[in-house]
Amino acid sequence: MLVTTQRLTAKTIRKHLSRSAARQYASSSNVEHSDVVIVGGGPAGLALAGALGSSKVVQESMRVTLIEAGDLSKTKAWQLPPDAFSNRVSSITNASQQFLRNIGAWSYVDETRTGPVEEMQVWDGVSGARITFSAAEMSLGGQTVSELSRLTENLNLQRALLRKLEESSSVEVVDKVKVESITTDDREGSPWPLLHLSDGRVIRARLLVGADGFNSPVRTYAGIQSYGWAYDTHGIVATLFHAPRSPFMTPNTVAYQRFLPTGPIAFLPISETASTMVWSTKPHLANALKAVQPSVLVDMVNAAFRLPEVSMRYLHDRLIEAHNGGTPITSEQLREEILFREHSHSIDTHSALSSLSAAAEAGIPPEGSESYPPLVKSIQPGTVASFPLRFSHADSYVGEGKGSRTVLIGDAAHTVHPLAGQGLNLGLADAEALAKCIHDSASRGGDIGSYTSLMPYSRARYFENHKMMSAVDKLHKLYSTTAMPIVWARSVGLEVANELDTLKAALMVSAGSHRLDRTPGSIGVGLAASTLENVAKSISDAQVVGQVASGVVQSGLQQLFRTLSSRR
């Protein structure tokens, strides 16, 4: 009996397509079929697999395969003592947490190894202009939040996602297997990816997802070009230990970031006595900092948040000179130099600005103590590492022609400077949007790998990612200069923004601490990323310095009110 397409239900169409595919390839016993093949077992790939595995539509009608070259059993069994932490930590926004809760993964995160960020303080290392973001100031759409984000080790999140995937019968996780090559199968008149694996398996994918990082083989197969550049900057990470905050101070729930001309340094709380450092700086300085004794690095970190920029510049030169063949600097020598420079800047050794005195740690703290992070006492052995930073963005997220039935997420699609801590969150938003796109297409009985079915994902994510990446890139370049007209301009803009609660709320939306809408994959970056970009554009041109303050205010308020009114 013939059944017309009009009368077929979505479920009937899916079963019909699956039976057709099975009949066609029954003779090709060495070729397996999978509806979705995800290459890459990082956070973005695992989150996509988890989201698909939690979809009833996917469970009933689709097969999902995740392929990872590394040993995921080590990640699943990862464990550290309660007083030790991995050096790769990410700030998980409230929007990202909600996505992870929706797919059932957040319940597997060990929350004892996470730290809430209730406040964020950011300031200019040259002028001292400062802006403070607080969860207490957040109230948009009638909703309040208790924290801006939550810090956790990447391995804690990946382990949680893997444990969630153990529950899903529709997702096959294949690890310790490499994709040796990807070829094209044209037997249906249109290209389908064929993955040739190192264990001898060959998998034909209805949809191939590249979650395989910056040097993505999937992106290469799809013929998708990318543009970007390597920054003259390396990121140094380390786990820092310090005394608990004084009973007269707030707990260790404040993130600090100081913008130095050589790059920003961030102090991110993960427990009451431990925090993570991310210091973006020039490669030669990064190499020198990694080579010094741990006690020397401790003093350099403390000074980097407190000592005036001119003296930090001198200390950097001393370290680089010693690293390039001079006499290695000792902790005692560095402390003498810092003490001398604090005296020359009239910094009292018992003040909050002193990086050598733990004044009143257990008593009444000096005035202004909460404007600076706790003084670092030691660094966890083996956690100091560095990596190059770059900007890159794929020309497209969806393959065409010979590269059809491919799509990119996470670092395979984009990489961004870590100064805003948004790289992982952008990847999670990609996974959320793509999972919804696949779910919607499958629910309609559509071809999940077709260009038409994948376009909603591209529309949802490409411009959102671009706006955030562009804003972060401009701010990085803006704060890399010491030219006084630009320093004055950016400082005025920052101080004006700090006085306007409405504009600050818009900037916090840019970090995903609140979502103005419930569109999957939207972390709220559109409004505030545009604001950030406009700020960066305005104050990077010394000729329009006089227009900065009013430009920041008008741009921020106009865009905020326009967005809020359009969403009522």
N, C-alpha and C positions, 0 to 999 in steps of 0.2 A: 504494500500500500504506500503510495507516495504521500509524503508529508511536506506541505509547503513551508517555506522559510518563515512566512508570516505567523504560522501556527506553532512553530517550534518554541518551546520555552528555553530560557538561557541554559538551564541545566541539561536539557536534551541536546542542545547544540554542542555543548562542551563534550558530552559523552560521544556524540557522533564524530566530532573531530578527533577525539582520542582513539576511537576504533579505526577510523580511516588511517591515521598515522601508524597504528600498530600493524594493520594489514599491509600497508605499503612497504614497511621495513622489516617484515617477518623474515624475508629472505636474506637480509643483511644481519646475520647473527652477531657479527663483531661490532656493530654500531648500536649503541644505546641511545634512547631518546629521553630528554629531560625538557620540561617546559621552560624552566628558568635555571640557567647556570650562572652562579655568582663566583667570579674569580677574585679571591682575596678574603682573608679571615681577620681583617682588622675590625675596628669598631663599626665602621659604616657597613661593611659586608655582612657582619654578624647581625647588626640591627635590622638590615633588610630581610635577611633570612628569618629572623625572629618575628618580624612583622608579617611576613607571608605565612609563616607557620601558625600564626595566631588567627588567620583568616579562615572562616568556615568554608568559603567558596574555594580557596586554594586547597584546603585539606580534602575536599570532596572530589576535586577534578584535576589537580595538577601535581606534578612532581618537581621538586626544587632540589638542586644540587649545589653545594658550596665546596669549592676547591681551594685548598691552602697548601703552599709548599712547606710551611713550617710545621712543627710538632704542636698541635693544639692541646694534646694531653698535658703538656707541661703548663700551659696557660690554665687549663681546667683545674690542675692540682696546685696552682701557685699559692704560696702561703709565706708570710713573713711574720716575725714576732710583733706583738702589739706596739713596741717602741721603735720599730724600724719601718721605713717606707721606700717604695720605688721612687726613682727620680723623674719618671714621666707621669705628670699629674695634669689633669684637665679640669677646667671650670665648667660644670654641667649646669646649664641654665634651667630655670623653672620650666620653660617650654619643652626643652629636651627631656627633662625628668618626667613631664606629663606623658610624652610619647612613649618613654620606656615603661611607665606604669601601664599605659593602655595596652601594650603588647605582653604584659606580664613579666618583664625582665627586671624591673627595679626591685622587686621583692627579693631577688637573689643577690643584690648588691649588699656587701657587708658595710652597713652604715656606721659601724664603729670605726671604720677606716676612712670616713669622710669628714669634711669640715665645712660648716656653713659659712658663707660670706654674707654678713649682714650690712657691711658698709665697705665702701671703696674710696680711697683717697688718692688722687692723682695730682702731681704738681710739676711745674716747670723747673728743671734743674738749674737754669740760668737766672731767671727772675724770681722764682719762688711762688709765682701765681698758682693758686690751688683750686681744685674743685672736689667736692665731696658728694658721693652718692650714698644714700641710705635706704634700706628697705622700708624704714618707717615713713619715708616720703612717698612711697609708691601707693597710689590709690587711683587706678584707672578703671573705668567701666564698672565702678562699684565694688571692685575686688581689691583686697589687700594681700600683701605677701609678707612672709616673715623673714625671707632671705633673698638676696639678689641671685645667688647661685650656690652650688655645692661643689667643693673640691673633692676629687677622688683620683686614685691612681688608675691609669688606663687599664692595667691588668685586672684590677678589681671589677671594672665595668665589663671587660672582655670575658672574664670568668663567669660573671652573672649571665651574660648573653649565651654562652656555651651551655650553661646549666639549664637555661630556659629551652634551648634547642633540643635537649635530651627528651623533652616531653613530646616533641612533634614527630609524628610518623611520616609526614609529607615532606620533610627536609632531610636530605642525606648530607652529612658532613664528611668530606674526604680530605684528610690532612696527610702530610709528608709525601705529597704527590705534586709534581710540577706539570704545568702546561708546557709541553715541549714545542708545540706548534698549533696554529689555528688555520685551517683551510676552509674552502667554500664548497658547499654541496648545492648544485644547481638543478637537482633532479625534478624539482617542482616548478621550474621555470623562474624561480627567484632565489637569491642567495640565502643559504642557511649556514651558520657557523658549525664547523666540525672541530672539536677539541681533541687533540692527540695527547694523551697523558703519559707520564713517565712510567706508570705501572702497566702500560699496554692497552688501557681502555681507550675507546673512541666514543665521544658523546656528541650527539647532534642536538643543538639547542634551538628551541623556538625563540628564546630571548637570551642573549648573552650580556651579562652585566659586568662591567669593569669596575671593581672596587680594589684594584691591584696597585694603587699608589702612583707616585709621580711618574715613574718610568713604566707606564702601563702598557703591557703587550696587547691588551684588548683595544686600547686606543690606537695603537699602531696598526693592528689588523683592520680596524674600522676606517683607517685612513683619515682620522680626525686630527687636524693640526692644532697646535696650541701656541699661544704667544706669552711672553713674559721675560723675566730677567732674574739673574741671581743678584741679591743684595750684597754689598760689600760688608757683610755682617754675619757673624756666627752667634747662635744662641747657646749660652752656658746654663746648664741645669745642675742643681745639687739639692740635697735634703739638709736643712739647717735645724739645729737644736738650740733652744733658748730657755730661759727661766719662764715659769708661768707669769701671766700678768698679775700685777699687784691687786689685792682685794679692793683697792680704791679705784681700779680701772675696769673698763669693759673686758670681757673674755677675749681670747685670741680669735676673733671673728672678723677682723678688718684686713682687707687686702690693700697693699700699698704699691704705688708705682711712681717712680721718679724718672722724668725724661731728661737724660743727659745728652749732650751733642753727639757722643759716641754711640748712643742707643739707650733705650729704656731698661731699667732694672725693676723687677717685680718681686714682691714678697707675698706669698700666698699661704694662708693658714690651713693646716690640715689636722692639727690636734692642738691641745692646750700648750704643748711644749715643742712642737715641730711645725715647720713651714717649708714650703718649696720655693726655691729661687729660680727665676728665669731672667738671665741678664743677656740682653742683645747688645753686642759690641763689635768693634772691628776685629777681623781675623787675627791680626798680629797681637792685639791686646788679649784676645781670648786664649791664644796659645800661651801667652805669658802668665795669665791668671791660672790656667790649668796646671802649669809647671811649678808653681810656688808651693811652699809648705802649707798644710791645711790651716795652721794658725795665721799665716800671712793672708790667706784668702778670707778668713773670718774677719780680720781687721779691715780688709778692703771692702767687704760687703757692708759692714757697719758704717764705714766712712762714706760709701757711695750714696747712702740715704741722708747724710747729715752734713758732710763737708762741702763748702762752697765749690762751685764748678772749677774755678781757676786752680784751686789746690788739688782737686781730683785730677785735673789735667797733668799737673806736675807729678803726682804719684804714678799715673799711668806711664809717663815717660820714664820714670825710674825703673819700673817693672820691665818695660820693654827693653831698656838698655841692658839690664841684668840678664834678661832672657837671651839677648843677642850676643852673648859673649862676655858681658861684664861680670862683676862679682855678685853672686846671688844675694838678694836682700834677706836679712833675717827678720824674725818677728820683732825682736828688740829694736832693731834699726827702724823698722816701719813705724812702730809705736812712738819712738822718739820724734820721727818726722811728723806724724799726725798731731802729736801733742804740741809741737812747735807751731804748726799751722793753725791749730785751734786757738792758741794764744794770740797769734798774729791777727786772727779774725775776731778777737775778743769773745771767744766762746768759753764760758765758765765750765770747768771740768765737772761740776755737779749739775749742769743744766741738761735739758732734754736733747740738746744739739751735740753734746759730747759723745763721741763714739768709743771712748775708752773707759768710761765710768758707768757702773751699773747702779747709779744713784737711787736710793730709796726703792729698790726692787720689792722689798717686803713691807715698806712703809708708805708714807705719803709721797707720791711721785712728784717730780719737778713739774713746773708749769709747762704745758705744751707736750707732755709725754705721749698723749694719744695721737699726736700728729705724725709720729714716727713708729716704725716697727720695733718689737723687742730687740734688745742687743743679742746678736748671735754669739753663742758660747763655743759651739763646735759644729763640725760637718760630718755627716754619716759617711764612714769610709766606703769608697767604691761608687759613690753617687755623682761625683763631679764628671760631667761629660759635655760635649759640645756638638753642634750640628750646623751646617750651612742653612741660611734662610733664603727663600726665593718667592717670587710672585709668578704664578702661571695660571692661565685660564684657557680651557679648551675652546676652540672656535664654535663647537656645537657639543651637545650632550648626547645626541642621537645620530647613529650612523646611517648613511644612505648608500645607494648603489651597491657595489661589491661589499661594502661594510654594513649592509642592512642587518636588522635584528640585533643591534648592539646599542648599549646605553651606558653612560658613565656616571659614577657617583663618587663623592669624597675626594681624596687627593688625586685620583685619576682624572677628575674634572677640574680641580682647582686647588692651588696652594696659596696660603696667605701669611703675611707677617704675623707672629704670635702676640704682638703688643696688645691686641684686644681680646685674646684668648678665645677666638671664635672658630678656629679650624675644625675641631672635632664637632662642634655644634652645627656647623654648616653641613658636615657630612651626615649627621643624624637627621637633619631636616631633609636632605636629599633622599635618605632611605625612607623616611615617612611619606614624602610626596610620591616617590616611585611605587611604594607598596600600595598606596591608594589608587594610583593610576592602573596598576596591574589588576587590583581587586575590581575596580569599576569596569574595566574592559572584559574581564572574565565573567562578571555578573551579567553582562549584556550578550555573552556568547561571541565576543569579538576575538580577533587575533591579537594576542598580547604583544607579539613581536613586531607588528606593523608600525610604520612611521606614524600613521594617523592615531593609533592607540597611545603612542608614546609622547605625542606632542603636548598633552596637558602637563606632563611632568616637566618638560623643557620650559614651557611657559611659566610654570609655577616657580622654578628654581633659578633659571639662568640670570634673569635681571636682578633678582633678589641677591644672589651671590655677588654679582658684578658690583652692585651698589656698595655692599659692605666691603668688598675687597678694594675697591677704588678709594673709599673713604679712609680705610686703614693705611693704604699706600701713601696717600697724600699727607696724612698726619705724621707718618714716619719721616717723610722727606721734610716736612715743615719743621719738625723738632730736631732736625739734624744740623741746623744752622745756628750760628752765634751772631749773625748780623743784627745790630741793635734795632733798626726799624722793624724788622720782622719779629724779633723777640718781644718788643713793646706791643706790637699788634696782636700777637697770639696771646700774650698775657692779659691784655684788656679783654679780649674775647673770652678767655677762660674765667676771668673774674666776674664779668657780666653774666655769663651762663650760670656761675655758682650762686648768684643772687636771685635767679629766676627758677622757682620750683617747677613751673610748667615746662620750661625748656629742659631742665634736668630730667624730668620724667620722660621726655621724648628721647633723650640720650640713653636712659636706662632701658628703654624699649629696644634700642639698637643692640644692646648686649643680650637681648632675649630674656631679661629678668621678668618681663610681663608680655603677654600676647594680647594684642588688641582684638584679634579675631581668632576663630578656631579653624582656619584653613590649614589642613595638614601641610607640613613643610614650610610654613611661614613662621619664622621666629621673630617677626615683628621688626625686621631690619629696614623695611622700606622707608618709613617716615624718618627715622632718626639717622639712618645711613645717608639719606639725602641731606639732612641738616649738617651732619659731620662733613660731608663732601663740600657743601656750600661754605662752611666755616673755613675749611682748609683752602679752598680756592680763594676766598676773600683775603685771608691774612697771609697768604704766600706771596702776594704782590705788594711790595712796599709802596707803590704809588697810590694804593687805595687804603692806606693805613687809617686815615681819618674816618672811613666809613665802616670800620670793623664792628664797633660796639652795636651801632644801630642795625647793621646788616645781620649780625648774629641773632639779635632779639627778634627783628621782623621776620627773618627767614624761619626761625624756629617756631614762633607763635603762629605764623600764617599756615605753615605746613601742618602743625599739630591740630589747629582748629579745623582746617579743611578736611583732614583725615577723620577726625572725630565726628564732624557733621555729616560726612558722607557715609558713615557706618551706623548712624542712628537708625 
